[in-house]
Amino acid sequence: MRRPGNQYTDRKPAWWRRALAVGLVTLGVGTALTPAQPPATASEAACTELDIELTVALLLPATMHGRLCVPAEPTNTVQLLIPGGTFNSTYWDPPAVPGVRSFRGAMNEAGYATLTVDRLGTGRSTVPLGVTLTAIQQAELMHRVVQRLRAGAFGPRFDKVIIGGHSLGAAISLIEAATFRDVDGVLLTGLAHRIDPVNVATAFATFYPAMLDPKFGGDIVDPLYLTTQPNTREESFHRPGRADPDAVALDEATKDVFSVTEAADGIGVAYVTPYSLLVDVPVLLALGGHDPLLCSPLAIDCTSAETVYRAEAPYFSPAARLRTYVLPGDYGHAFNYAPNADHFHAEVVDWAGATIGR
């Protein structure tokens, strides 16, 4: 199954089990490149739409959609950015909407290249059977993308790769970095090793099969793919912060899906185990200060970067040089939509410059 506008050939998938460090995914060699419109000025980044051809073992041929943006000034560093569950690449690379700040644009302006991707199953990427999709599999696919970024398969060759993700995307980033040890830095947002079970259950209560949602009706018929019920995202992902109405409207309009199996091992490995101890490159862990899923007496104290550090440091090795950040204010889980998200963007630029470089 493929989202409208993509070519796709059906074959029957098979079930399999995956070990943590051993995936059954291999990446094909083809990549379709579609240049975006030329930049309006010389200072703007040049962006290229990518359909990265994948061969998924025992599954269908597939493509992962991405957008590679390279700043005008030469750079050796690229950020591979992965969205969370029920989000797609719009989270990192939104259209020009009042009240919404672009993480991708901020990184390009600071001199970093970016590759924002739609996880398999979302956006303009292939949608395989939900039961076959796992966070471990997604991590292995990202590993193949990292290899190709370093090899110059998409045009520019990058010596340094920062992998970053939000929520489920952060879990995938952590698994990739800990398993393959092929990146130079890790950005984790909306992830902590203790979660509030009550608030997580409340958020999950707003999910339902995507096949029942008018946005996906006819495109997704697999009951294992979930999305948020209409008009619930502000309460689940933005509160208690005062979200800009345009930001909430964009989030609702571009909402996406996740597979139940993808969330299961993503939470099971990255959120509640010390697998993160295997990460041996610099890590920045950033949270919204009032994220109800992670910040509570039942989870961790998000009063400050220092309290988050004390809670998270035992889960990372000294080699990770863990740095923590809490966005000022009272925003919740999807804090990249916060009115003051530029503070977060500036923190990422400072961390990347101090630890990885351009």
Summary of the structure (lengths in Angstrom):
residues: 358
radius of gyration: 18.6
end to end distance: 38.5
largest distance: 51.0
contacts: 1309
relative contact order: 0.15
helix: 33%
strand: 21%
